[in-house]
Amino acid sequence: MIYLIFAILFGSLFSVVLKICQRAQIDTQQVILFNYSSAFLLTLLPILLRMAGPDGVPPQDFTLRPASIGACVLQGVLFLTGFSIMDRCTMRCGVALTTASARASLILPVLLSWILLAQPAPSWLAVGLILAAMTLIVLPSGKDSSSPESAAVPQSRGKAALALIAVFIAFGLSDFTLKLAQHTVEPVSAGDSVLMNRQLDALTCVIFLMASIAGLVVCLVSGSFRKHKVGWRSLLAGLALGVINIVCTSCSLKALSVLATGTFYPLYNIGIVVVATLIGVLFFKEKLRPLQIAGLAVAVAAIALAF
């Protein structure tokens, strides 16, 4: 349970950090890249230290199978894609609605795990409520009224809706791929909890490496380094986000190793929706329309029913 609690607390901070960077006019593409680069280095160092010396952990305990490497590549790309979409959606729709859309996506990994990994079936009532919640959240978004500094800027209803739907899909696929990656190391550990934790540490490290490579490609193609010089603010923001990412991902993987998908994701996402909404309203002074508030309430109820 402690892993679940830490995953919720740190998972609530993703869109918050991006919102702070936007207000401080820090290049968020660089922040996302430095986030994954620092996360990779900070997870690689402990593994190398544990393998050092004659009494160190055997390197084969951290060696991943080809299936796990393939899952890491896919997860790394989805991590980068999800963060980039969240960045744009947070700018357009605010912390509360973006986080709600990201966390309502829990129904996708639950459905896919049921279909592909023989996990328990979801609550069909929860599926219906999730779809109703997304409709309430998306339809009123004709204008970005949730963000005070941009409330006067008219936004296309279609673009706002697409941004929230894109977050929903990207995070749903990312959550399922994380479960798939965790699932690939189970045959190697064969019930050995120590070996399982070492495999999960290696899995986390490689996922961050793949996300770093994808982030570097995006920065080079978009010309981010030409437009904005690398500064200490983007480096520090990336490091802070990297630490948050490490704790959230590691705790999520370890919680998933002892909790069923249909149990972990509902509890995880309820906590994040509640915490992030409180932060958005109390600290960023985001204004939610009545239907959007109703959508958030329905989303929490649906998440509660999903297990």
C-alpha positions as CSV (number, residue, x, y, z in Angstrom):
1,M,0.0,0.0,0.0
2,I,2.9,2.4,0.7
3,Y,4.0,2.1,-3.0
4,L,0.5,3.1,-4.1
5,I,0.4,6.1,-1.8
6,F,3.8,7.4,-3.0
7,A,2.7,6.8,-6.7
8,I,-0.4,8.9,-6.1
9,L,1.4,11.8,-4.4
10,F,4.2,12.0,-7.0
11,G,1.9,11.3,-9.9
12,S,-0.2,14.3,-9.0
13,L,2.8,16.6,-9.6
14,F,3.4,16.0,-13.4
15,S,1.0,18.6,-14.8
16,V,1.7,20.9,-11.9
17,V,5.4,21.1,-12.7
18,L,4.6,21.7,-16.4
19,K,2.2,24.5,-15.5
20,I,4.9,26.2,-13.3
21,C,7.4,25.9,-16.2
22,Q,4.9,27.5,-18.6
23,R,4.3,30.4,-16.3
24,A,8.1,30.8,-15.9
25,Q,8.5,30.7,-19.7
26,I,10.8,27.7,-19.5
27,D,11.1,25.6,-22.7
28,T,9.1,22.6,-21.7
29,Q,10.4,20.4,-24.5
30,Q,13.9,20.7,-23.0
31,V,12.5,20.1,-19.5
32,I,10.8,16.9,-20.6
33,L,14.1,15.8,-22.2
34,F,16.2,16.6,-19.1
35,N,13.5,14.9,-17.0
36,Y,14.0,11.6,-18.7
37,S,17.8,12.0,-19.0
38,S,18.2,12.7,-15.3
39,A,15.7,9.9,-14.4
40,F,17.8,7.5,-16.5
41,L,21.1,8.5,-14.8
42,L,19.6,8.4,-11.3
43,T,18.3,4.9,-11.9
44,L,21.4,3.6,-13.6
45,L,23.8,4.7,-10.9
46,P,22.3,2.5,-8.1
47,I,22.3,-0.5,-10.4
48,L,26.0,0.0,-11.3
49,L,26.9,0.4,-7.6
50,R,25.0,-2.8,-6.6
51,M,26.9,-4.7,-9.3
52,A,30.3,-3.3,-8.2
53,G,32.9,-5.4,-6.3
54,P,33.4,-9.1,-5.9
55,D,30.3,-9.5,-3.7
56,G,28.1,-7.4,-6.0
57,V,24.8,-8.5,-7.5
58,P,25.3,-10.6,-10.7
59,P,24.8,-8.6,-13.9
60,Q,22.4,-11.2,-15.2
61,D,19.9,-10.3,-12.5
62,F,19.5,-7.0,-14.3
63,T,19.6,-8.4,-17.8
64,L,16.2,-8.1,-19.6
65,R,14.8,-10.4,-22.1
66,P,14.2,-9.2,-25.7
67,A,10.4,-9.0,-25.0
68,S,11.1,-6.7,-22.1
69,I,13.4,-4.5,-24.2
70,G,10.7,-4.2,-26.9
71,A,8.2,-3.2,-24.3
72,C,10.7,-0.6,-22.9
73,V,11.1,1.0,-26.4
74,L,7.3,1.3,-26.8
75,Q,6.9,2.5,-23.2
76,G,9.6,5.1,-23.7
77,V,8.0,6.5,-26.8
78,L,4.6,6.6,-25.1
79,F,6.1,8.3,-22.0
80,L,7.5,11.1,-24.2
81,T,4.4,11.4,-26.3
82,G,2.1,11.5,-23.2
83,F,4.2,14.2,-21.5
84,S,4.3,16.3,-24.7
85,I,0.5,16.1,-25.1
86,M,0.0,16.8,-21.4
87,D,2.2,19.9,-21.7
88,R,0.1,21.3,-24.6
89,C,-3.2,20.3,-22.9
90,T,-2.2,21.9,-19.6
91,M,-1.5,25.1,-21.4
92,R,-4.9,25.1,-23.1
93,C,-7.2,23.5,-20.5
94,G,-5.5,23.8,-17.1
95,V,-4.2,21.3,-14.5
96,A,-7.6,20.0,-13.2
97,L,-9.2,19.0,-16.6
98,T,-5.9,17.7,-18.1
99,T,-5.3,15.5,-15.1
100,A,-8.9,14.3,-15.0
101,S,-8.7,13.3,-18.7
102,A,-5.3,11.6,-18.1
103,R,-6.6,9.6,-15.2
104,A,-10.0,8.7,-16.6
105,S,-8.0,6.8,-19.2
106,L,-7.5,4.0,-16.6
107,I,-10.4,2.2,-18.3
108,L,-8.2,1.6,-21.4
109,P,-5.4,-0.4,-19.6
110,V,-8.1,-2.3,-17.6
111,L,-9.9,-3.3,-20.8
112,L,-6.7,-4.1,-22.7
113,S,-5.3,-6.1,-19.8
114,W,-8.6,-8.0,-19.6
115,I,-8.5,-8.8,-23.4
116,L,-4.8,-9.5,-23.8
117,L,-3.4,-10.5,-20.4
118,A,-6.3,-12.4,-18.9
119,Q,-6.7,-9.9,-16.0
120,P,-10.1,-9.5,-14.3
121,A,-12.9,-7.9,-16.3
122,P,-13.8,-4.3,-15.6
123,S,-17.0,-3.0,-14.3
124,W,-19.2,-2.1,-17.3
125,L,-21.0,0.5,-15.2
126,A,-17.6,2.1,-14.6
127,V,-16.9,2.1,-18.4
128,G,-20.1,3.8,-19.1
129,L,-19.6,6.4,-16.4
130,I,-16.0,7.1,-17.6
131,L,-17.4,7.8,-21.1
132,A,-20.1,10.1,-19.6
133,A,-17.5,11.9,-17.5
134,M,-15.3,12.5,-20.6
135,T,-18.3,13.9,-22.5
136,L,-19.1,16.3,-19.7
137,I,-15.4,17.4,-19.4
138,V,-14.8,17.8,-23.1
139,L,-18.0,19.4,-24.5
140,P,-18.0,22.6,-22.5
141,S,-14.4,23.4,-23.4
142,G,-15.1,26.1,-26.0
143,K,-12.8,28.5,-24.2
144,D,-9.8,28.0,-21.9
145,S,-11.5,29.5,-18.9
146,S,-9.7,27.2,-16.5
147,S,-6.5,29.1,-16.8
148,P,-6.7,32.7,-15.6
149,E,-3.8,34.0,-17.6
150,S,-5.2,32.8,-20.9
151,A,-9.0,33.1,-20.1
152,A,-9.3,36.0,-22.6
153,V,-7.9,34.0,-25.5
154,P,-10.6,32.3,-27.4
155,Q,-10.0,28.6,-28.0
156,S,-11.6,26.4,-30.6
157,R,-14.0,23.9,-29.0
158,G,-12.8,21.3,-31.3
159,K,-9.1,21.8,-30.5
160,A,-9.7,21.8,-26.8
161,A,-11.8,18.6,-27.0
162,L,-9.1,16.9,-29.2
163,A,-6.4,17.9,-26.7
164,L,-8.3,16.3,-23.8
165,I,-9.2,13.2,-25.8
166,A,-5.5,12.9,-26.9
167,V,-4.4,13.0,-23.3
168,F,-7.0,10.3,-22.5
169,I,-5.7,8.0,-25.3
170,A,-2.0,8.6,-24.8
171,F,-2.1,7.9,-21.0
172,G,-4.4,4.9,-21.4
173,L,-2.0,3.3,-23.9
174,S,1.0,4.3,-21.7
175,D,-0.5,2.7,-18.6
176,F,-1.3,-0.5,-20.4
177,T,2.3,-0.7,-21.9
178,L,3.7,-0.2,-18.4
179,K,1.7,-3.2,-17.2
180,L,2.8,-5.1,-20.3
181,A,6.4,-4.3,-19.5
182,Q,6.0,-5.4,-15.9
183,H,4.3,-8.6,-17.2
184,T,7.3,-9.5,-19.3
185,V,9.7,-9.8,-16.4
186,E,7.5,-12.2,-14.4
187,P,8.7,-15.4,-16.1
188,V,12.3,-14.4,-15.3
189,S,11.7,-13.9,-11.6
190,A,9.7,-17.1,-11.2
191,G,8.2,-15.9,-8.0
192,D,11.5,-14.6,-6.5
193,S,10.6,-11.2,-5.1
194,V,14.3,-10.1,-4.9
195,L,14.9,-10.9,-8.5
196,M,11.6,-9.4,-9.5
197,N,12.6,-6.1,-7.9
198,R,16.0,-6.1,-9.7
199,Q,14.3,-6.8,-13.0
200,L,11.8,-3.9,-12.3
201,D,14.7,-1.6,-11.5
202,A,16.4,-2.5,-14.8
203,L,13.1,-2.2,-16.6
204,T,12.6,1.3,-15.2
205,C,16.1,2.4,-16.2
206,V,15.8,1.2,-19.8
207,I,12.3,2.8,-20.1
208,F,13.8,6.2,-19.1
209,L,16.7,5.7,-21.6
210,M,14.3,5.1,-24.4
211,A,12.2,8.1,-23.5
212,S,15.4,10.2,-23.3
213,I,16.4,9.2,-26.9
214,A,12.9,10.0,-28.1
215,G,13.0,13.4,-26.3
216,L,16.4,14.2,-27.9
217,V,15.0,13.4,-31.3
218,V,12.0,15.7,-30.7
219,C,14.2,18.6,-29.5
220,L,16.5,18.3,-32.5
221,V,13.7,18.0,-35.1
222,S,11.7,20.9,-33.5
223,G,14.8,23.1,-33.3
224,S,14.3,23.6,-29.5
225,F,18.0,24.1,-28.9
226,R,18.2,26.8,-31.6
227,K,15.2,28.7,-30.3
228,H,16.1,28.5,-26.6
229,K,19.6,28.2,-25.0
230,V,19.9,25.5,-22.4
231,G,19.9,27.2,-19.0
232,W,20.1,26.3,-15.4
233,R,16.3,26.8,-14.9
234,S,15.4,24.1,-17.5
235,L,18.1,21.8,-16.1
236,L,16.8,22.1,-12.6
237,A,13.1,21.8,-13.7
238,G,14.1,18.7,-15.6
239,L,15.9,17.2,-12.6
240,A,12.9,17.9,-10.4
241,L,10.5,16.3,-12.8
242,G,13.0,13.4,-13.3
243,V,13.0,12.6,-9.5
244,I,9.1,12.8,-9.5
245,N,9.1,10.4,-12.5
246,I,11.5,7.9,-10.9
247,V,9.4,7.7,-7.7
248,C,6.1,7.5,-9.5
249,T,7.2,4.9,-12.1
250,S,9.1,2.7,-9.6
251,C,6.3,2.7,-7.1
252,S,3.7,2.0,-9.8
253,L,5.7,-1.0,-11.1
254,K,6.2,-2.4,-7.7
255,A,2.6,-1.8,-6.7
256,L,1.5,-3.6,-10.0
257,S,3.6,-6.6,-9.0
258,V,1.4,-7.2,-5.9
259,L,-2.0,-5.6,-6.9
260,A,-4.3,-6.6,-9.8
261,T,-4.6,-4.0,-12.6
262,G,-8.3,-3.5,-11.8
263,T,-7.4,-2.7,-8.2
264,F,-4.3,-0.5,-8.6
265,Y,-5.4,1.8,-11.4
266,P,-8.7,2.9,-9.9
267,L,-7.2,3.7,-6.5
268,Y,-4.2,5.4,-8.2
269,N,-6.3,7.5,-10.5
270,I,-8.9,8.5,-7.9
271,G,-6.1,9.9,-5.7
272,I,-4.4,11.8,-8.5
273,V,-7.7,13.3,-9.8
274,V,-8.6,14.6,-6.3
275,V,-5.1,15.9,-5.4
276,A,-4.5,17.6,-8.8
277,T,-7.9,19.2,-8.9
278,L,-7.4,20.7,-5.4
279,I,-4.0,22.0,-6.5
280,G,-5.4,23.5,-9.7
281,V,-8.3,25.2,-8.0
282,L,-6.5,26.3,-4.8
283,F,-3.1,27.3,-6.1
284,F,-3.6,28.1,-9.8
285,K,-7.1,29.6,-9.3
286,E,-8.5,27.6,-12.1
287,K,-12.2,28.1,-12.8
288,L,-14.4,25.1,-13.7
289,R,-17.8,25.3,-15.3
290,P,-20.7,23.4,-13.6
291,L,-20.7,20.6,-16.2
292,Q,-17.0,20.2,-15.9
293,I,-17.3,19.9,-12.1
294,A,-20.0,17.3,-12.7
295,G,-17.7,15.5,-15.1
296,L,-14.9,15.4,-12.4
297,A,-17.4,14.0,-9.9
298,V,-18.6,11.4,-12.3
299,A,-15.0,10.4,-13.2
300,V,-14.2,9.9,-9.5
301,A,-17.3,7.8,-9.0
302,A,-16.5,5.7,-12.1
303,I,-12.9,5.1,-10.9
304,A,-14.3,4.0,-7.6
305,L,-16.5,1.5,-9.3
306,A,-13.9,0.2,-11.7
307,F,-12.6,-2.4,-9.2
